[in-house]
Amino acid sequence: MIPVEPTQADRAMAAFRALARAEDPSRDYRGIWEYSVERADSKTFDGNPTSSDFPLPPLVGVPYRPSLAGSSCVPAKGTLVYVAFANADASRPVVVAFGPTVPSSATVDATGTLALGPSSSSVVLANATAVPTSPTTAASERRAVCYGDAVVFGVPGPGVMTLAPASSCSKVRA
């Protein structure tokens, strides 16, 4: 293949790009970039940029926190992770969001009360059947769990849930 000589416009554009890069060397680290998870635990991930159009580095051991304080997750391999670089500094990557893939594990923790859907019309755990709550819902179908009630989780396999003895439960009836 015969090399093509750059035109005057090509040379002018190359000079402009060099000038822009010299004036703003961190410009490649502004914005949000998409990475794919290669390895992760509950605190860090390793990943590669999904586009080769930009000279972004692979990331190793980047700490992250899901957006909900007190929560953690382990994103599955291949999950899309959106990364920004704090102050456009290549040495300070920050995970700002995860893609729509469900993580391989997740935890939500609190030092006080952990309420699951206190203002929702139902709480569903692991694909169990949701039971709506209304003043006309029969007592056996209400969301309140009382001592002796069966608790059903929509997960395969046997499971046991132990409730406190009746003497330590509230006397309020649903």
C-alpha positions in Angstrom: 0.0 0.0 0.0 1.4 3.4 -1.0 1.5 5.9 1.9 -0.6 9.0 1.4 1.0 12.3 2.1 -1.0 14.3 4.7 -2.7 17.4 3.3 -2.3 20.9 4.6 -5.7 20.4 6.4 -4.4 17.2 8.0 -1.3 18.9 9.3 -3.3 21.9 10.6 -5.7 19.5 12.4 -2.8 17.5 13.9 -1.2 20.7 15.2 -4.5 21.9 16.7 -4.9 18.5 18.5 -1.4 18.7 19.8 -2.1 22.3 21.0 -5.3 21.3 22.7 -3.6 18.3 24.4 -0.8 20.5 25.6 -3.2 23.1 27.1 -5.5 20.4 28.7 -3.5 17.2 29.3 -6.2 15.7 31.5 -9.0 16.2 28.9 -9.3 12.4 28.3 -10.3 12.0 32.0 -13.2 14.4 31.9 -16.6 12.8 31.6 -18.0 9.3 32.5 -16.5 6.2 30.9 -17.9 2.7 30.5 -15.8 -0.2 31.8 -16.5 -3.9 32.0 -15.9 -5.8 35.3 -13.2 -8.5 35.0 -13.0 -9.2 38.8 -14.7 -7.8 41.8 -15.2 -8.3 45.5 -17.4 -6.4 47.9 -15.0 -3.4 48.0 -13.0 -3.2 44.8 -13.1 -4.1 41.1 -10.8 -4.6 38.2 -12.0 -3.7 34.7 -11.3 -2.7 31.1 -12.7 0.1 29.1 -15.4 -1.0 26.7 -14.2 1.3 23.9 -10.8 1.4 22.3 -11.4 4.8 20.8 -9.9 6.6 23.8 -6.5 5.9 25.6 -8.1 4.9 28.9 -6.1 2.6 31.2 -7.4 -0.8 32.5 -8.3 -0.3 36.2 -7.1 -2.5 39.0 -8.3 -2.5 42.7 -10.6 0.5 42.3 -12.6 1.0 45.4 -16.3 1.5 45.0 -19.5 1.9 47.1 -23.0 1.4 45.8 -25.0 4.6 46.0 -27.0 3.5 49.1 -25.0 4.1 52.3 -24.6 0.8 54.2 -25.0 -1.4 51.2 -22.4 -3.5 49.3 -22.5 -5.7 46.3 -20.3 -7.9 44.2 -20.9 -7.1 40.6 -20.8 -10.1 38.3 -18.0 -10.4 35.6 -19.0 -8.5 32.5 -21.2 -6.0 34.5 -20.9 -2.5 33.0 -19.5 0.0 35.4 -19.5 3.8 34.8 -16.3 5.5 35.9 -15.3 9.1 36.3 -11.9 10.4 37.3 -12.0 12.8 40.3 -10.7 16.2 39.2 -9.8 14.6 35.8 -6.9 12.9 37.5 -6.1 9.5 35.9 -4.9 8.2 39.3 -8.3 8.8 41.0 -11.0 6.7 39.3 -14.4 6.8 41.0 -17.3 4.4 40.2 -20.4 6.5 39.8 -22.9 3.8 38.7 -23.4 0.2 37.8 -25.1 -1.1 34.7 -28.5 -2.9 34.8 -27.0 -6.4 35.6 -28.0 -8.0 38.9 -25.0 -8.4 41.2 -23.8 -11.8 42.2 -24.4 -10.8 45.9 -25.7 -7.8 47.7 -26.0 -6.7 51.3 -27.9 -3.8 52.9 -26.9 -3.1 56.5 -27.8 -0.5 59.2 -26.7 0.2 62.7 -30.3 0.8 63.7 -33.5 -0.3 62.1 -33.6 -1.7 58.6 -37.0 -1.3 57.2 -38.0 -3.1 54.0 -40.5 -1.1 52.1 -42.2 0.6 55.1 -44.2 2.8 52.8 -44.8 0.3 50.0 -48.0 -1.7 49.5 -46.0 -4.9 49.8 -42.6 -6.4 50.4 -41.3 -9.2 48.2 -38.4 -11.3 49.2 -36.7 -13.6 46.5 -39.7 -13.8 44.1 -42.3 -14.7 46.8 -45.9 -13.7 46.0 -46.6 -10.1 47.0 -49.6 -9.7 49.3 -51.4 -6.3 49.1 -52.4 -4.5 52.2 -55.7 -2.6 52.6 -58.3 -2.2 55.3 -60.4 -4.9 53.7 -57.6 -7.5 53.4 -58.3 -10.6 55.5 -56.1 -10.9 58.6 -54.5 -14.0 57.2 -53.4 -12.0 54.1 -52.0 -8.9 55.8 -48.4 -7.9 55.6 -47.9 -8.0 59.4 -46.1 -11.2 60.5 -47.3 -12.5 63.8 -45.9 -15.3 66.0 -46.8 -18.6 64.5 -47.5 -17.3 61.0 -45.9 -19.1 58.1 -43.2 -17.0 56.3 -42.7 -17.9 52.7 -39.6 -17.0 50.7 -39.5 -17.6 47.0 -36.2 -19.4 46.9 -35.7 -23.1 46.0 -34.8 -25.6 48.6 -35.6 -25.9 52.3 -35.4 -22.9 54.6 -36.2 -22.2 58.2 -37.1 -18.9 59.8 -37.4 -18.8 63.6 -39.5 -16.1 65.2 -39.1 -15.0 68.8 -41.2 -16.7 71.5 -44.8 -15.4 71.8 -44.0 -13.8 75.2 -41.5 -11.4 73.5 -43.9 -10.4 70.6 -46.2 -7.4 70.5 -49.7 -8.0 71.6 -51.1 -5.8 68.8 -53.3 -7.7 66.4 -53.2 -6.9 62.6 
